[in-house]
Structure formats: C-alpha cells, structure tokens
Amino acid sequence: MKESGVSGSRVTQDDVARRAGVTRSIVSYVLNDPGWSVAPQTPPRNLHAIEELGYRPNKFAQGLMRGKSDSVAARQIGIVLNSADVFLRPYYAEIIAGIHAAAHENGHHIRFIRFFNDLKNPILFNELIHREEICGLILVSLDQSIAGEEDRRVIHNIRERIPNIVCVEWQSDGLSSVTFDRQEAAREATAHLLDKGYRDIVYIGESDDRIAGFRQAFRDRGLREAESLLVVAANDMRSGFEAASGVFGGAKGPRAVFAGSDEVAIGVLRYLNKRGTMIPDEVAIISIDNIEMAEFTNPPLTSINVQKAAMGRRAVEMIIRKSGGQDLDAVTVALPTSMVVRESC
C-alpha cells in the first residue's frame, strides 16, 4: 500500500477515478456513503484503486481551510483490538484502562480504538493509519486475529505506515512488545499445585506457551507427563464451564485444575459449585491473570497476578519516548508476575 500518487505527488480523487475507470463524483460518493447504492461492481473497483494508490483525504489542507493544523497528531495514539469481544473481557478492560490513564497523564489522546478487521477496508485504513493522524499505534492481542495471508498483509501495511508501534499481550516478529511470560506463569501455577501434593492435574485453557509451562513443572520434578491431562478448549467463562462438564461429567475427575485464565477458572468454578463439589477439599483450582473478580468468587481464586494496567501504561510510555522501534530496533518488555494465594487451593 503506497502513500504517494502515481507520479510521486499526493493521490487525489481524480487519480482514483482514472485508475478505477469511473467518474470523480462516484469516487466521492463511495468515500462518503458506506451504503454504496451505486452499481454493485463499482465499489470493489473503487476500493481496489484506493488501496493500490494509498488514497486518503487531505486532512491537512482541510484543516488549513478551517484554520487548524495537523500538528496535534504528535500527541495522538491509535489502538487496534482483536475484536469487539475484548470489551466484554475484564482482563483487557484493565489493559485499556492503563493505556487511557497513561495517555491522559502525559498529555496525549486516544485518536481511535478500532478492531483489526476494520483495517481491511482500504478507505478506513488510509484515513487512520497515517502519520498525519497518529504518532504511534498500540496493537492489543492481535495474535488471535492473524490467521491468513490477508491478515499478515494488513500488519505489513501498518508497519510501512507507522514506525512507532507497540504490541501488547502478544509478540510479532520485528515489532516491539509489552507482555508477560506465559510459560513461566503457567510453570509457577502448576508447581504450586505439585508442591501441595496434587498429581492428577488437568489443564483447561488455550493452546499457547501455557501448555509448555504446565509440562515443564512436571518435568522439573521428574514426573511423567502422562500423569497430566490437557483440555485445550477454553478461553472464557462459558467455554470453561463447558470444558469442566466434559472433564468432571464422569464418575471420577482429576484432583486439581490449572485454568489458563481467571475467566476460564470462573466457568469451572460455576460447574463444580453447581454439582456440589467442595473446593479445594475435593478439587483444587489455580489460574492466571488475577482480575478483580478473582477475589470475589466462591471460593476466592488463587491466581498468578499479571500486571495488566502496567502493560498498557508501559506501551504508552514507549510510544511517547519513541522506543517502540521495529526490526533491529525492536524491544520486548516482559513484566514480572507474582502469585496471589487465596482459598481455591
């Protein structure tokens, strides 16, 4: 995706119209009316030309006409999230709260919050992902969105446009990131159960580095991995509940549960409480994240604390200091975790 016109100057609507083989008025119509009531074949031609040429409205010129300048972009930060589900997840709410707080405290503003799939629209991409709009971009948990070549191309185009990018709660080759060590957190959680004498332990969570940490804790003690059980099918409360019904639906279930997140653990707790299982007397539970809700479950959850708001704050600091470089200048910040012991194990 280019930023300049066919001859090296700024791309205009006339350039897009010529490339798409339509009139300038139709280009303007497509740009300003997402309903696209023109001929069905017209919008795709326009979108392709817009993406190919990298067209975006000349907001600087528009600003001059209104007596404003675009210098405010130096204090504008963009946020891209995985999907709308993020707003329903307390873990990510704390990250976003940290981003907002740090931006406000440092005299910066959040220019936009968008979802990854939104940026597949070249009109929106060219409008937002530009140095005349933002000084930096924070990408939150996009590993859940990157599935195919089109997704990787969007990331590539973002990198070409914005030099100051920080990934939060995930890592991408060549980009700076703020995260926590999932493997180490999982190892610590599993080790806690093993140290308390539990051996028949089930992991319920996502398929990522947490599984490696789970297995590492067993190997560290010379125990066979066959003594462990993996259920890679849960990432929220509902799927945690469903996974628990499969694990504990028979005559005898495992003696302990390591849940990949507090939300999964809450779903497991809900199922076990519903069937009258005593926790931790019959089944012990530990998890990762330490969201606020973990302290108020029945019983309160033992959890590995992740510095959620601090991840958001650190990302903003890196944007402001312009330390969120790429490739050889990329840095990875892994914030430490700690265990919060409560009554679930």
N, C-alpha and C positions, 0 to 999 in steps of 0.2 A: 504494500500500500504506500503510494507516494504522497508527498506533501506539496509538491510543486506542479505547475502545469506542464503541458506538453512541450512548451518551449522554455521552461525554466522559471516562468513567472507564476504568480498566484493563479490557481484554477478558477475560472468563472463559470456561471451557469451556461453561458454560451458555449464554453468548451464541452461541458457535459452534454448539452443538446446536440452538438455536432457528433460527438462520439456515439450517442445513443440513437441518432437519426430521428430526433423529434424536435419539436419547437421549444424555444426557451420558456414559453408560458406553461408547457406541460411539465418541464423540469421543475419550475417554481411550484406548480400545483402538487407534484409528488412530494416535494420537500415540505410543503406546508399543510398537506392534507393526508394524514396516515390512512384515511379511509380508502383512497385510491379508487374513485368511481369511474376512472377512465378505462380504456380498453385493457383487458387482463394482461396482455403481453407487454404493455407499456412500462409498468413499474419495474419488472425484472430488468429490462434493458436499461432503465434509468439507474437502478441500484448497481448494476454491473459497471456502468460508466462512472458512477460516483465513487465506487470502491477502487476502480482501476486508476482513476485520476487523483484520488485523495481529496475530492472537493469538500470544502467546509465553508459556511458563511463567513464573510469578512467582518467579524465582530469588532475588530479594531477600528475599521472605517465607520461602522455603525456607532461605535462608542464616541468617536470624534464628532459625529453629527449630533450626538446627544450631549456633547461637552464633557465626555468622560474618557479615561484612558484605560488600557488593559494592564496597567502595572499592578493591579490588585492580584493578578494571577500568581505573583510571587508569594502570596500568603494563602493560597487555595490548595486544598488537598482533596484528592478523589479517593473513594473507597469502592472496591468491587467485591461483592459477596458471591458465594456459591449459588444460592437460590433464596427464595422467599422463606423457606423453612428455617433459615438462620434466625429470623426474628422471633420464632417460637421456642428457640433453644436458649435456656438461661446461661449456658457456658459462653456462647457467642455474644449474648447481650452484655456480659461483663467486659469482653474484649472491646466491643464497640463503644461502651461507656468510657473505657480507658482512652480510646482514640479521641473521642469528643472532648474529654476533660483536658487532655494534654494539649490539644489544638487550641482550645479556649485560653488556657493558661499562658500559652506562648504567642497569643495574638494572631493565630491562624484560624481559618474557617474550613468547614467541610463543604466543598463545592458541590459534590453529589455523592449519593450512595446508589449504586446500580448492581444488577445481577449479571453474572458472566454472559448468559445467553443474550442479554440486551445488546452487548457489544458486537454481536454477529450482524447487526443492522448497520451497514456502512454509513448511513446518514447520521445515526446517533454516535457511532464510533468517531467519525470525523469532527463532530460537534464537540465532543467531550475530551477525547484522548488527544490532547494537544497542549503544547507549552504556553499557548496564549490563554489557556483555561486553568491549568493547574501547575504547581511547582513540583508535585510528587504524587505518587499513586500507591495505595496500600491494597494488596490483594489478600483477602481473608479466605483460607481453607479452599482454595480453588483446585486442590488435588482431587476433590470429589467431582469436579466438572470436566477435567481433562481426560477425554476418552478416545478421541479420534483425530484425524489429520486436520479437520476444520478447527477443532479446539486449539490444537498446537499452533495453527497459523494465526489465530487471534492473539495468542501470547506473543508470538514472534512480532506481529504488527505493533502490539503495545510496547514491546522493548525498543522497536525502532523509533517510536514517537517520544517516549518518556524515559529519560536516562535515570531518574531518581525513583526507584521502585523498591518497595519492601514487601516481602511475603510474610504473612502472619499465620502461624499454626500449620504451616506446610513449607516444603522446600522445593525449589525448582532450579535446575542446573543453570548457573550463570547469573542468578539473581540473589540479592541479599535477603536475609530472612531473620525473623524472631520466632522462636519456637521453644519447646521443651523436649527433653529426651524421653520419648515414649517407651523405648526399650528399657531404659533404666527405671522409669516409674513402674513399669509392669514387673520388672525383676524385684524391686523393693516390695511391691504389694504381695507378690507370690511368696517371697521369702518370709514375710510376716506370718502368713498362714502356715508355712512349713515349720517355722520356728516355734509355733504354738502346737505342733504335733499333728496337724492335718496333712494327710497324704492323698486322699481321694478328693481331688480338687478339679472343678470344671471351670474353664474359661468361657465366658459369654461376651462377645463383643465383635469388633470389626477385624478384618484381616489386614493387619499392618505390623509395625515394629513391636507392638504389644505382645504379639504371639512369641516373637523371639525372646523377649524379656521373660515371659512366662516359662518358656522351656529352659532358659539359662538358669533360672533359680533352681530348677530340679537338677540340672547338670552340676551346678556348683556344690551340691550336696551328695553327688554320686548316685542319685536316684534315677531310675529308668523313666524315660518319657512315656512309656506305656501306662504308667500309673496316672498320667494326666488325661484330661478329656477336653477337646476343643469343640466349641459350638460357635462357628463364625457366621452369625446370622442376625446380629442385633446392633443397632446404633442409637436407639431412643427408648422411651418408656414402653411404648406399645410392643415393639419387637422384643424387648427384654421380657415382657410378660409372656409373649408367645413362645419364646425360646425356653423359658422356665417351665411352661406347661409341658413341653416335649421332654425336657430333662428329668423333671420330677413327677411326670404323669404316671410312671410305673410303680412297682411295689417298693423299690428302693432307689433313692437318688444319691448323688455324691454328698460328701460330708461338708464341703465348703465351696463357695463360689467366688471367683475373681471376675468382677464385671469390668469391662473395658472403660466404662464411664459411669458417673453417678446416675445419669438418666436411665441407662440400662439396668443398673442396680435397683432403682426405684421400681421399675417394672417387675423385676424378680421378686422384690420385697412384697409387692402387691399380690403376686400369685401365691407366694408362700404364706402370707398372712391370711389370704382367702381360704387356703386349705388347712389352716390351723397349725402350721409348722412353727415350732418355737425357735427363735433366733436370739442368740447364737447356740442355744443348747443342742438343737438338732441340726441346724445348718448355719455355718458362719459365712459372712459376706464382707468383702472389701472391694473398693473401686478406686477410680481415678477421677480427678477434677476438683472435688471439694467445692461444688456450687453451694450457694446459700441454703438451698433446700435440704442438703445432706444432713444438716444439724437438726432438722425437724421431722425426719422420717420416723417410723416406728419399727424397730428401734433406730436411734441415730446412727448414721453410716460412718464406719471407719473409711477414710479416703486419703489418697495421695493429693496434697494440695498443689494445684497448678496456678502460677501467677498470671491469671487471665487478664485483669486490667493492666498489669505491668507490661504484658506483651504489647497491648495496644499503645500504651504510653511510650515504650521504647521505640516502636515503629515510627511514631510521630517525631520523636527526637532525632532519629536517623534521617528522616525526610528533611527536617529543618537544618540539620548540620550537613546535609548533602553527603552523608556517608553510606547511603543505600546504593552503592555502585553495582556495576554489572561485570560479568566475566572475571578477569583477574582482580578487579577491584571489589568484587562481591564479598560480603562478610556474613557469617552466620552467628547469631547470638542465641545461645541455649540457656534459658533461665532455669535455675535450680528448683527442684521440687522438695516437698517435705511431707512427712506422714502426720495425719491428724487422727489419733486413736479415739474411737467412740465405742458404742455398745454393741455393734453388729459383729465384732469378732475380737 
